Amino acid sequence: MKIPQHIAIILDGNGRWAKAKGMPRNYGHAQGSKNVERICEDAYRMGVKYLTVYAFSTENWNRPREEVDALMKLLRNYMKTCLKTAKKNDMKVRVIGDLAGLDDDIRNRIVELQEATKQNGGLNFQIALNYGSRDEILRAVRRLAADCAKGVQKAEEIDEHIFESYLDTHNIPDPDLLIRTSGELRLSNYLLWQLAYTEFYFTDIPWPDFTKEELMKAIEQYNMRDRRYGGVKEAGEDV
């Protein structure tokens, strides 16, 4: 079976999962955080090279203040456990998003985490924090426009490759497979540029209940897809 090189996941359903169990939403987020560690290890063992998770969006700031504060506290704790997991599994960690919108101490922990794992050669693990794809594209356009004004770039020479070098995900291959948990059928402003030819897999399973077996189901579905990238399948070709 062919394993996708890059899997992106929208970690959805933590709060609803907790509510269904009579627990506060924050409990669901905590359990979801633990599941990220498990799935990282599972993906690494399966042979996945890149894993990108949508942890906190630019729109998540609109949630109740109490929930946002709890998520930031959870994030601070997760940075510590993520470093341990990264060392254990030889993971290289990279955080994408508008990091300027995060508190100084969180940014410092992100820098420490990325610096400590930059030489690791196992799973490339990307965490999308304070991330929104439209925001990412706008930030890229602003940087590119500034470079054009300085003469670093020429507008008439800009192509997809040059533009992609200004995105948060530069030097990371586009996802082969996108997984969204908990039954929602939308992208929620996630990796809109990068998902142009990605295969989508939606499941009703909430993120805290998403297991290695569920990941394998998604990969099995991926193997049933005919990825033509806008082309056609030649007669007799096994795609």
C-alpha positions as CSV (number, residue, x, y, z in Angstrom):
1,M,0.0,0.0,0.0
2,K,1.3,3.5,-0.9
3,I,1.7,5.8,2.1
4,P,1.0,9.5,1.5
5,Q,4.2,11.5,1.8
6,H,2.4,14.4,3.5
7,I,-0.8,14.2,5.5
8,A,-2.6,17.3,6.8
9,I,-5.3,17.0,9.5
10,I,-8.0,19.3,10.8
11,L,-8.3,18.3,14.4
12,D,-12.1,18.8,14.9
13,G,-14.6,17.7,17.5
14,N,-12.7,18.0,20.8
15,G,-15.3,20.2,22.5
16,R,-18.3,18.3,21.2
17,W,-16.7,15.0,22.3
18,A,-16.2,16.3,25.8
19,K,-19.8,17.7,26.0
20,A,-21.2,14.3,24.9
21,K,-19.4,12.8,27.9
22,G,-20.6,15.5,30.3
23,M,-17.2,17.1,30.6
24,P,-16.1,20.7,29.9
25,R,-14.8,21.6,26.5
26,N,-11.3,22.1,27.9
27,Y,-11.2,18.4,28.8
28,G,-11.8,17.6,25.2
29,H,-8.9,19.9,24.1
30,A,-6.6,18.2,26.6
31,Q,-7.4,14.8,25.3
32,G,-7.1,15.9,21.7
33,S,-3.6,17.2,22.5
34,K,-2.6,13.8,23.8
35,N,-4.0,12.2,20.7
36,V,-1.7,14.4,18.5
37,E,1.3,12.7,20.2
38,R,-0.1,9.3,19.5
39,I,-0.9,9.9,15.9
40,C,2.5,11.5,15.3
41,E,4.1,8.3,16.5
42,D,1.7,6.1,14.4
43,A,2.3,8.2,11.3
44,Y,6.0,8.0,11.7
45,R,6.0,4.2,12.1
46,M,3.8,4.0,9.0
47,G,6.3,5.9,6.9
48,V,4.6,9.3,6.6
49,K,7.3,11.9,6.0
50,Y,5.3,15.1,6.7
51,L,2.4,15.6,9.1
52,T,0.7,19.0,9.5
53,V,-2.1,19.6,12.1
54,Y,-4.5,22.6,12.4
55,A,-4.2,23.4,16.1
56,F,-5.4,27.0,16.5
57,S,-6.8,29.2,13.8
58,T,-6.9,33.0,13.4
59,E,-10.7,32.7,13.9
60,N,-10.4,30.7,17.1
61,W,-9.7,34.0,19.0
62,N,-13.5,34.6,18.6
63,R,-14.2,31.8,21.1
64,P,-15.1,32.6,24.7
65,R,-12.2,34.2,26.6
66,E,-12.1,31.4,29.2
67,E,-11.8,28.8,26.4
68,V,-9.0,30.7,24.6
69,D,-7.1,31.2,27.9
70,A,-7.4,27.5,28.5
71,L,-6.1,26.7,25.0
72,M,-3.1,28.9,25.5
73,K,-2.3,27.2,28.8
74,L,-2.6,23.9,27.1
75,L,-0.4,25.1,24.3
76,R,2.3,26.1,26.7
77,N,2.3,22.7,28.3
78,Y,2.1,20.9,24.9
79,M,5.4,22.6,23.8
80,K,7.2,20.8,26.6
81,T,5.7,17.4,25.9
82,C,6.1,17.9,22.1
83,L,9.9,18.4,22.7
84,K,10.0,15.0,24.5
85,T,8.0,13.3,21.7
86,A,10.2,14.9,19.1
87,K,13.4,13.7,20.7
88,K,12.0,10.2,21.2
89,N,10.9,9.9,17.5
90,D,13.5,12.0,15.8
91,M,10.9,14.5,14.7
92,K,11.6,17.9,13.2
93,V,9.0,20.4,14.4
94,R,8.0,23.5,12.6
95,V,5.3,26.0,13.5
96,I,3.4,27.9,10.8
97,G,1.0,30.8,11.2
98,D,1.1,34.4,12.3
99,L,3.4,33.9,15.3
100,A,3.5,37.7,16.0
101,G,0.0,37.4,17.3
102,L,1.0,35.0,20.1
103,D,2.4,35.9,23.6
104,D,6.1,36.4,23.9
105,D,6.6,33.3,26.1
106,I,4.8,31.1,23.6
107,R,6.9,32.4,20.8
108,N,10.1,31.8,22.8
109,R,9.0,28.2,23.4
110,I,8.3,27.8,19.7
111,V,11.8,29.1,18.8
112,E,13.3,26.7,21.4
113,L,11.3,23.7,20.0
114,Q,12.2,24.4,16.4
115,E,15.9,25.0,17.2
116,A,16.2,21.8,19.3
117,T,14.7,19.6,16.5
118,K,15.9,21.3,13.3
119,Q,18.6,18.6,12.7
120,N,16.2,15.6,13.3
121,G,15.7,13.4,10.3
122,G,12.4,11.6,11.1
123,L,8.9,12.9,10.8
124,N,8.6,16.5,9.7
125,F,5.8,17.8,12.0
126,Q,4.1,21.1,11.3
127,I,1.8,22.7,13.8
128,A,-0.5,25.4,12.5
129,L,-0.9,28.0,15.2
130,N,-2.8,31.3,14.9
131,Y,-3.0,30.2,11.3
132,G,-5.5,31.1,8.6
133,S,-4.8,30.4,4.9
134,R,-6.1,33.8,3.8
135,D,-3.9,35.5,6.4
136,E,-0.9,33.4,5.2
137,I,-1.5,34.5,1.6
138,L,-1.9,38.1,2.5
139,R,1.3,38.1,4.6
140,A,3.1,36.4,1.6
141,V,1.8,39.0,-0.8
142,R,2.9,41.9,1.5
143,R,6.4,40.5,1.8
144,L,6.6,39.8,-2.0
145,A,5.3,43.4,-2.7
146,A,8.0,44.8,-0.4
147,D,10.7,42.8,-2.2
148,C,9.4,44.1,-5.5
149,A,9.6,47.6,-4.3
150,K,13.2,47.1,-3.1
151,G,14.1,45.5,-6.5
152,V,14.7,42.0,-5.0
153,Q,12.0,40.6,-7.1
154,K,10.6,41.6,-10.5
155,A,6.8,41.5,-10.8
156,E,6.9,40.1,-14.4
157,E,9.1,37.2,-13.2
158,I,6.8,36.1,-10.3
159,D,5.5,32.5,-10.8
160,E,4.0,29.9,-8.5
161,H,7.4,28.7,-7.4
162,I,8.5,32.2,-6.3
163,F,5.2,32.9,-4.6
164,E,5.3,29.7,-2.7
165,S,8.7,30.6,-1.3
166,Y,6.9,33.4,0.6
167,L,4.3,31.1,2.2
168,D,4.7,29.7,5.7
169,T,5.0,26.2,4.1
170,H,8.0,27.0,1.9
171,N,10.2,23.9,1.3
172,I,7.3,21.6,2.5
173,P,5.6,19.5,-0.2
174,D,1.9,20.0,-0.7
175,P,-0.3,17.5,1.3
176,D,-1.3,14.3,-0.5
177,L,-4.1,13.6,1.9
178,L,-6.3,15.9,4.1
179,I,-8.2,14.4,6.9
180,R,-10.9,16.2,8.8
181,T,-12.5,14.6,11.8
182,S,-15.9,15.0,13.5
183,G,-18.1,15.1,10.4
184,E,-17.7,18.7,9.1
185,L,-17.3,19.0,5.4
186,R,-15.4,22.2,4.9
187,L,-11.8,23.4,4.9
188,S,-12.1,26.2,7.5
189,N,-9.5,28.4,5.9
190,Y,-6.8,25.8,6.1
191,L,-3.9,25.5,3.5
192,L,-6.1,26.7,0.7
193,W,-3.2,27.2,-1.7
194,Q,-1.5,24.0,-0.8
195,L,-4.6,21.7,-1.1
196,A,-5.1,22.3,-4.9
197,Y,-4.6,18.6,-5.7
198,T,-4.9,17.0,-2.3
199,E,-7.3,14.1,-1.7
200,F,-9.9,14.7,1.0
201,Y,-11.1,12.3,3.6
202,F,-13.9,13.2,6.0
203,T,-14.9,11.1,9.0
204,D,-17.5,11.4,11.7
205,I,-15.0,10.2,14.3
206,P,-14.2,13.1,16.7
207,W,-10.5,13.8,17.0
208,P,-9.9,12.4,20.6
209,D,-11.3,9.0,19.3
210,F,-9.2,9.1,16.0
211,T,-6.9,6.1,16.3
212,K,-4.2,4.4,14.3
213,E,-6.9,2.2,12.8
214,E,-8.8,5.2,11.7
215,L,-5.7,6.7,10.1
216,M,-5.2,3.5,8.2
217,K,-8.8,3.6,6.9
218,A,-8.0,7.1,5.6
219,I,-4.8,5.9,3.9
220,E,-6.7,2.9,2.4
221,Q,-9.2,5.3,0.9
222,Y,-6.4,7.4,-0.4
223,N,-5.0,4.4,-2.2
224,M,-8.4,4.0,-4.0
225,R,-8.2,7.5,-5.5
226,D,-7.1,8.1,-9.1
227,R,-4.8,11.2,-8.8
228,R,-4.5,12.7,-12.3
229,Y,-3.6,16.3,-11.5
230,G,-5.8,17.6,-14.2
231,G,-4.6,15.1,-16.8
232,V,-6.2,11.9,-18.2
233,K,-5.4,8.3,-17.6
234,E,-3.7,6.6,-20.5
235,A,-5.2,3.3,-21.8
236,G,-3.6,0.4,-19.9
237,E,-2.0,2.7,-17.4
238,D,-2.1,1.6,-13.8
239,V,-2.5,4.8,-11.8
